[in-house]
Amino acid sequence: MTTSISSNDLMNKILDGLKNIVDKDQILFDEPLSKHTTFEIGGPADLFIMPKTTIELVDIIKLCKKLDYPYFVMGGGSDLLVDDRGFRGAILCTADLMAGMYTQENELVAQAGCSLKDMCDLACYMGLGGLEFACGIPGTLGGACFMNAGAYDGQMSDVLKDVQILTHDGYIESIPAKDLNFGYRQSLIKDEQLVVLEATLSLKYKDSAEIQSLMDELTSRREAKQPLDLPSAGSTFKRPEGHFAGKLIQDAGLQGYTVGGAQVSTKHAGFVVNFDHASAADVIAVIRHIQGEIKNQFDVDMFPEVRYLGEYGEQESL
Ligand SMILES: Cc1cc2nc3c(=O)[nH]c(=O)nc-3n(C[C@H](O)[C@H](O)[C@H](O)COP(=O)(O)OP(=O)(O)OC[C@H]3O[C@@H](n4cnc5c(N)ncnc54)[C@H](O)[C@@H]3O)c2cc1C
């Protein structure tokens, strides 16, 4: 008889193991991932686990590996399009509970689940500048390291000193940022699917009022340009070399293009928004149409920035 990953047997073993790692209330069953992604799209995860500490996260991953149980580490879900059927396995979500941070002289040390916004607020309060660019990026530190998130001429690699990661062999290692092959929305963490546990940022002493005023200005610029009133995952596509994704989409006459409840934003063509109970299939149809049109009209390849989590795991490209 074959054993499927959702067999009662395997589920019982996982739950048995989890009992020794986390409290009952840190585990949710059949949890809709639409509740945990900024797109507000995604079917249920068999298990949705919220570790509170680095050790809990590491132990859960070790347990899943030992039992060959599929798992996926997510943060704020602000760069994820999750399949309508959800995910068969355990989602390990760092956002909210794994969110301790402190400053030490000009350094800010934070756990993977800290929101960039909270980190920016702490840095501002402590008079530490350099992270202002990130104040409107709605994700966690872990996701931001993975994506080398950036905005307004700043990116995570500018401020990261080192990142504590979990290796595939189960070791916890602190890797200097210069060894993490950071590039545009690129990192060794992403290439090798490493797990970020925490990171140290090296910031510069700066007047808190100046930091706040820069953050306010960047927030106003975002509010003016981006469709922040509708669910999305931010910029849908990476910037194609020599072009701007939004401008190409606009020039192709695709602004407002709609499939089901998904639409190319009428405010910013670079965003696909969920304007009316969109499914992942609707968003994918919009993405595919854009890719085809831009290729036909301008001979440019468009690659999604947003990550796609399928029922059986993450896929690099849509
Ligand atoms: C309105 C809006 C505006 C945005 N603006 C910007 C912007 O200006 N610049 C920008 O770069 N992005 C932007 N984004 C996209 C997104 O916020 C960033 O990519 C962010 O860094 C994703 O972090 P997250 O915690 O939400 O990651 P998630 O969406 O949860 O996950 C994204 C990827 O990171 C991985 N990941 C998450 N946590 C970890 C971890 N601890 N260890 C290893 N891998 C991990 C996941 O496995 C997944 O592959 C925007 C999104 C929205 C909705």
The ligand as an SDF file (V2000), in Angstrom:
LIG
                    3D

 53 58  0  0  0  0  0  0  0  0999 V2000
    1.8230   47.0780   -1.5800 C   0  0  0  0  0  0  0  0  0  0  0  0
    3.1500   46.3850   -1.7200 C   0  0  0  0  0  0  0  0  0  0  0  0
    4.2880   47.1110   -1.9910 C   0  0  0  0  0  0  0  0  0  0  0  0
    5.5330   46.4640   -2.1290 C   0  0  0  0  0  0  0  0  0  0  0  0
    6.6390   47.2340   -2.3800 N   0  0  0  0  0  0  0  0  0  0  0  0
    7.8320   46.6200   -2.5070 C   0  0  0  0  0  0  0  0  0  0  0  0
    9.0190   47.3900   -2.7500 C   0  0  0  0  0  0  0  0  0  0  0  0
    8.9990   48.6040   -2.8230 O   0  0  0  0  0  0  0  0  0  0  0  0
   10.1870   46.7170   -2.8810 N   0  0  0  0  0  0  0  0  0  0  0  0
   10.2620   45.3540   -2.7970 C   0  0  0  0  0  0  0  0  0  0  0  0
   11.3750   44.8090   -2.9130 O   0  0  0  0  0  0  0  0  0  0  0  0
    9.1650   44.6100   -2.5610 N   0  0  0  0  0  0  0  0  0  0  0  0
    7.9630   45.1940   -2.4140 C   0  0  0  0  0  0  0  0  0  0  0  0
    6.8530   44.4330   -2.1800 N   0  0  0  0  0  0  0  0  0  0  0  0
    6.9590   42.9600   -2.1490 C   0  0  0  0  0  0  0  0  0  0  0  0
    7.2400   42.3510   -0.7700 C   0  0  0  0  0  0  0  0  0  0  0  0
    6.7500   43.1870    0.2540 O   0  0  0  0  0  0  0  0  0  0  0  0
    8.7350   42.0850   -0.5380 C   0  0  0  0  0  0  0  0  0  0  0  0
    9.2700   41.2220   -1.5100 O   0  0  0  0  0  0  0  0  0  0  0  0
    9.0020   41.4880    0.8460 C   0  0  0  0  0  0  0  0  0  0  0  0
   10.3830   41.4670    1.0680 O   0  0  0  0  0  0  0  0  0  0  0  0
    8.4560   40.0580    1.0090 C   0  0  0  0  0  0  0  0  0  0  0  0
    8.5660   39.7060    2.3850 O   0  0  0  0  0  0  0  0  0  0  0  0
    7.5340   38.7210    3.0730 P   0  0  0  0  0  0  0  0  0  0  0  0
    7.9610   38.5300    4.4650 O   0  0  0  0  0  0  0  0  0  0  0  0
    6.1470   39.2030    2.8760 O   0  0  0  0  0  0  0  0  0  0  0  0
    7.8140   37.4040    2.2310 O   0  0  0  0  0  0  0  0  0  0  0  0
    6.7600   36.2860    1.7870 P   0  0  0  0  0  0  0  0  0  0  0  0
    5.8370   36.8630    0.7700 O   0  0  0  0  0  0  0  0  0  0  0  0
    6.1600   35.6380    2.9680 O   0  0  0  0  0  0  0  0  0  0  0  0
    7.7410   35.2610    1.0640 O   0  0  0  0  0  0  0  0  0  0  0  0
    8.4440   35.6520   -0.1170 C   0  0  0  0  0  0  0  0  0  0  0  0
    9.5930   34.6670   -0.3190 C   0  0  0  0  0  0  0  0  0  0  0  0
   10.5040   34.8210    0.7640 O   0  0  0  0  0  0  0  0  0  0  0  0
   10.7270   33.5700    1.3900 C   0  0  0  0  0  0  0  0  0  0  0  0
   10.9170   33.7670    2.8310 N   0  0  0  0  0  0  0  0  0  0  0  0
   10.1190   34.4050    3.7190 C   0  0  0  0  0  0  0  0  0  0  0  0
   10.6390   34.3450    4.9480 N   0  0  0  0  0  0  0  0  0  0  0  0
   11.7860   33.6260    4.8530 C   0  0  0  0  0  0  0  0  0  0  0  0
   12.7820   33.2010    5.7890 C   0  0  0  0  0  0  0  0  0  0  0  0
   12.7010   33.4890    7.0810 N   0  0  0  0  0  0  0  0  0  0  0  0
   13.8330   32.4850    5.3160 N   0  0  0  0  0  0  0  0  0  0  0  0
   13.9310   32.1830    4.0000 C   0  0  0  0  0  0  0  0  0  0  0  0
   13.0270   32.5450    3.0740 N   0  0  0  0  0  0  0  0  0  0  0  0
   11.9590   33.2690    3.4990 C   0  0  0  0  0  0  0  0  0  0  0  0
    9.4700   32.7310    1.1110 C   0  0  0  0  0  0  0  0  0  0  0  0
    9.7650   31.3570    1.1590 O   0  0  0  0  0  0  0  0  0  0  0  0
    9.1200   33.2140   -0.2930 C   0  0  0  0  0  0  0  0  0  0  0  0
    9.8380   32.5060   -1.2750 O   0  0  0  0  0  0  0  0  0  0  0  0
    5.6050   45.0570   -2.0190 C   0  0  0  0  0  0  0  0  0  0  0  0
    4.4470   44.3220   -1.7330 C   0  0  0  0  0  0  0  0  0  0  0  0
    3.2290   44.9610   -1.5790 C   0  0  0  0  0  0  0  0  0  0  0  0
    2.0000   44.1480   -1.2480 C   0  0  0  0  0  0  0  0  0  0  0  0
  1  2  1  0
  2  3  1  0
  2 52  2  0
  3  4  2  0
  4  5  1  0
  4 50  1  0
  5  6  2  0
  6  7  1  0
  6 13  1  0
  7  8  2  0
  7  9  1  0
  9 10  1  0
 10 11  2  0
 10 12  1  0
 12 13  2  0
 13 14  1  0
 14 15  1  0
 14 50  1  0
 15 16  1  0
 16 17  1  0
 16 18  1  0
 18 19  1  0
 18 20  1  0
 20 21  1  0
 20 22  1  0
 22 23  1  0
 23 24  1  0
 24 25  2  0
 24 26  1  0
 24 27  1  0
 27 28  1  0
 28 29  2  0
 28 30  1  0
 28 31  1  0
 31 32  1  0
 32 33  1  0
 33 34  1  0
 33 48  1  0
 34 35  1  0
 35 36  1  0
 35 46  1  0
 36 37  1  0
 36 45  1  0
 37 38  2  0
 38 39  1  0
 39 40  1  0
 39 45  2  0
 40 41  1  0
 40 42  2  0
 42 43  1  0
 43 44  2  0
 44 45  1  0
 46 47  1  0
 46 48  1  0
 48 49  1  0
 50 51  2  0
 51 52  1  0
 52 53  1  0
M  END
$$$$
